[in-house]
Amino acid sequence: MATVKLEAVLIGNAAAALQGAPVTTVDFDFLFRKTPRNMVKLKALAKTLRAMVLRPYYPASDLYRLVREDDGLQVDFMGTIHGVRSFAGLRDRSSTVDVGGATVRVASLIDVVRSKRAARRPRDLAVLDLLEKSLAKASRSKN
């Protein structure tokens, strides 16, 4: 994402796992500021990754899915998520993590928990207890 200067924050189970939560996921979800300029950057990122941009749930969803058929890579970008008021706030509370030599901005565990709680989907509720325990453990470690 740095090559195309697309600013995005990793959210969901992948963000939680990078912070030590015992969860797994098969995809990567990012929140980004949906602007005309960032849509151009998203398309440039897809080109760089040799992927296609799909809108699988259009018009009901604000999801943009990058898919690469060669190896099944799937990366989702959303302009909004449940439980998060603004991209700026999420970004301010995020941290950076090195992932395979790339710097990735990762949502705070509290924001991941808020989002899962607000979404109330069965798959989110299934991991909520684990995430809340991980958050409590992380809070105790800081004190």
C-alpha positions as CSV (number, residue, x, y, z in Angstrom):
1,M,0.0,0.0,0.0
2,A,2.9,2.3,0.6
3,T,3.9,2.1,-3.1
4,V,0.6,3.7,-4.1
5,K,0.3,5.8,-0.9
6,L,-3.0,4.3,0.1
7,E,-3.6,5.0,3.8
8,A,-5.6,2.2,5.4
9,V,-5.9,0.5,8.8
10,L,-6.0,-3.3,9.2
11,I,-9.1,-4.3,11.2
12,G,-10.9,-7.4,12.3
13,N,-9.4,-10.7,13.4
14,A,-6.1,-10.2,11.5
15,A,-5.5,-7.0,13.5
16,A,-6.4,-8.8,16.7
17,A,-4.1,-11.7,15.9
18,L,-1.2,-9.4,15.3
19,Q,-1.7,-8.1,18.8
20,G,-1.6,-11.5,20.4
21,A,-5.3,-12.5,20.4
22,P,-5.8,-16.2,19.8
23,V,-8.0,-15.9,16.7
24,T,-7.5,-16.9,13.1
25,T,-8.7,-15.5,9.8
26,V,-8.4,-16.3,6.1
27,D,-8.6,-12.7,4.8
28,F,-7.4,-9.2,5.5
29,D,-9.8,-6.4,6.1
30,F,-8.9,-2.7,5.9
31,L,-10.7,0.5,6.6
32,F,-9.8,3.4,4.4
33,R,-11.1,6.9,3.7
34,K,-13.3,6.5,0.7
35,T,-12.5,9.5,-1.5
36,P,-12.2,9.7,-5.3
37,R,-8.4,10.0,-4.9
38,N,-8.2,6.9,-2.7
39,M,-10.4,5.0,-5.2
40,V,-7.7,5.7,-7.8
41,K,-5.0,4.5,-5.3
42,L,-7.1,1.3,-4.6
43,K,-7.2,0.5,-8.3
44,A,-3.4,1.2,-8.6
45,L,-2.9,-1.2,-5.7
46,A,-4.9,-3.9,-7.4
47,K,-2.8,-3.4,-10.5
48,T,0.4,-3.6,-8.5
49,L,-0.8,-6.9,-6.9
50,R,-2.1,-8.2,-10.3
51,A,-5.5,-8.4,-8.7
52,M,-9.1,-7.3,-9.7
53,V,-11.3,-5.0,-7.7
54,L,-14.7,-6.6,-7.1
55,R,-17.9,-5.2,-5.4
56,P,-19.5,-8.5,-4.4
57,Y,-22.4,-7.0,-2.4
58,Y,-23.0,-3.8,-4.3
59,P,-25.1,-1.7,-3.8
60,A,-25.9,-2.9,-0.2
61,S,-22.3,-2.7,0.9
62,D,-19.3,-0.3,0.9
63,L,-16.9,-3.2,0.4
64,Y,-14.2,-3.3,-2.3
65,R,-12.6,-6.8,-2.6
66,L,-9.2,-7.2,-4.2
67,V,-8.9,-10.8,-5.6
68,R,-5.9,-12.4,-7.2
69,E,-6.9,-15.7,-8.9
70,D,-3.4,-17.1,-9.2
71,D,-3.1,-17.8,-5.4
72,G,-6.5,-16.8,-4.0
73,L,-5.3,-13.6,-2.3
74,Q,-8.3,-11.7,-1.0
75,V,-8.1,-8.3,0.6
76,D,-11.2,-6.3,1.6
77,F,-11.3,-2.5,1.8
78,M,-14.3,-0.8,3.5
79,G,-15.2,2.8,3.8
80,T,-17.2,2.3,6.9
81,I,-17.4,-0.4,9.7
82,H,-19.7,-0.9,12.6
83,G,-18.7,0.7,15.9
84,V,-16.1,3.1,14.4
85,R,-17.1,6.7,14.0
86,S,-14.3,7.9,11.8
87,F,-11.2,6.8,9.9
88,A,-9.2,9.6,11.5
89,G,-10.1,8.4,15.0
90,L,-9.3,4.8,14.2
91,R,-6.0,5.8,12.6
92,D,-5.1,7.9,15.6
93,R,-5.6,4.9,18.0
94,S,-3.8,2.5,15.7
95,S,-0.2,1.3,15.8
96,T,2.3,0.1,13.1
97,V,3.5,-3.4,12.9
98,D,6.1,-4.9,10.6
99,V,4.6,-7.7,8.5
100,G,7.0,-9.4,6.2
101,G,9.1,-6.3,5.8
102,A,6.1,-4.1,5.2
103,T,4.8,-1.6,7.7
104,V,1.1,-2.1,8.3
105,R,-1.1,0.2,10.4
106,V,-3.2,-2.0,12.8
107,A,-6.4,-1.0,14.6
108,S,-6.2,-1.0,18.4
109,L,-7.7,-4.1,20.1
110,I,-10.3,-1.9,21.7
111,D,-11.5,-0.8,18.3
112,V,-11.6,-4.3,17.0
113,V,-13.7,-5.3,20.0
114,R,-16.0,-2.3,19.5
115,S,-16.5,-3.1,15.9
116,K,-17.3,-6.8,16.5
117,R,-19.7,-5.9,19.3
118,A,-21.5,-3.3,17.2
119,A,-21.7,-5.6,14.1
120,R,-23.4,-8.4,16.1
121,R,-23.0,-10.9,13.3
122,P,-22.8,-14.6,14.6
123,R,-19.2,-14.9,13.4
124,D,-18.2,-11.7,15.3
125,L,-20.0,-12.7,18.4
126,A,-18.3,-16.1,18.3
127,V,-14.9,-14.5,18.9
128,L,-16.0,-11.6,21.1
129,D,-15.3,-13.4,24.4
130,L,-11.7,-14.3,23.3
131,L,-11.1,-10.7,22.1
132,E,-12.4,-9.2,25.3
133,K,-10.2,-11.5,27.4
134,S,-7.2,-10.6,25.2
135,L,-8.0,-6.9,25.7
136,A,-8.3,-7.3,29.5
137,K,-4.9,-9.2,29.6
138,A,-3.3,-6.5,27.5
139,S,-4.7,-3.8,29.8
140,R,-3.3,-5.6,32.9
141,S,0.1,-5.9,31.2
142,K,0.3,-2.2,30.7
143,N,-0.4,-1.4,34.3
